[in-house]
């Protein structure tokens, strides 16, 4: 069951990346197929950074005792 939710999240992320890429491609001279992988990589790196930051002491997943 958990794999289905992961697939939905990935699919939604790819659709959002395609929409952002289409908008940028429409308003610029850059091809959609050049922008699309750049947006996907940017979203992936952003999620890695957020995961790392949330797991640091005092982060969302690891709050300090005085933050509770």
Backbone torsions as a table, in degrees:
resi	resn	phi	psi	omega
1	UNK	NA	-35.4	-178.7
2	UNK	-66.8	-32.3	179.7
3	UNK	-66.2	-32.4	179.5
4	UNK	-65.0	-44.0	179.1
5	UNK	-64.6	-39.1	178.5
6	UNK	-64.1	-39.2	178.4
7	UNK	-65.1	-41.7	178.7
8	UNK	-62.5	-44.1	179.8
9	UNK	-63.4	-42.2	178.7
10	UNK	-64.7	-43.9	179.7
11	UNK	-62.4	-43.5	178.7
12	UNK	-64.2	-39.8	177.3
13	UNK	-63.0	-40.1	178.2
14	UNK	-67.5	-37.2	177.4
15	UNK	-66.2	-42.7	178.3
16	UNK	-63.9	-41.5	177.2
17	UNK	-62.6	-38.2	178.7
18	UNK	-67.1	-39.5	179.0
19	UNK	-65.9	-45.4	178.4
20	UNK	-62.0	-42.5	179.3
21	UNK	-64.0	-40.1	179.2
22	UNK	-64.8	-39.9	178.8
23	UNK	-65.5	-45.7	179.3
24	UNK	-64.3	-41.4	-179.7
25	UNK	-65.3	-36.0	179.8
26	UNK	-65.6	-40.6	-176.1
27	UNK	-92.6	1.6	178.4
28	UNK	-134.4	178.6	179.6
29	UNK	-94.5	8.3	-177.6
30	UNK	-87.8	139.1	-179.1
31	UNK	-67.5	147.5	176.9
32	UNK	-57.8	-40.5	-174.7
33	UNK	-74.3	-12.6	172.4
34	UNK	-87.7	-39.3	-177.3
35	UNK	-74.6	-37.0	-173.9
36	UNK	-56.7	-51.3	178.4
37	UNK	-66.3	-30.2	177.6
38	UNK	-64.6	-43.1	178.6
39	UNK	-65.1	-41.3	179.3
40	UNK	-62.7	-44.5	178.8
41	UNK	-64.3	-40.8	178.8
42	UNK	-63.1	-42.8	178.5
43	UNK	-65.6	-38.6	178.7
44	UNK	-65.6	-46.6	179.0
45	UNK	-64.1	-36.2	177.0
46	UNK	-63.6	-41.2	179.8
47	UNK	-68.4	-36.0	175.8
48	UNK	-64.2	-43.3	178.9
49	UNK	-63.4	-43.3	179.0
50	UNK	-64.9	-39.3	178.1
51	UNK	-64.2	-44.1	178.0
52	UNK	-61.7	-45.2	-177.9
53	UNK	-66.1	-38.9	-179.6
54	UNK	-68.2	-26.7	-179.1
55	UNK	-89.5	-4.9	175.8
56	UNK	-69.6	156.3	175.8
57	UNK	-57.6	128.6	-177.3
58	UNK	89.4	-1.5	178.8
59	UNK	-80.1	-176.8	-176.3
60	UNK	-62.8	-41.3	-178.0
61	UNK	-87.5	-9.1	-176.0
62	UNK	-140.8	67.0	-176.1
63	UNK	-71.7	153.5	174.1
64	UNK	-74.9	164.0	179.6
65	UNK	-65.4	-36.7	-177.6
66	UNK	-80.0	-9.3	178.6
67	UNK	-85.0	-13.3	-175.3
68	UNK	-72.2	NA	NA
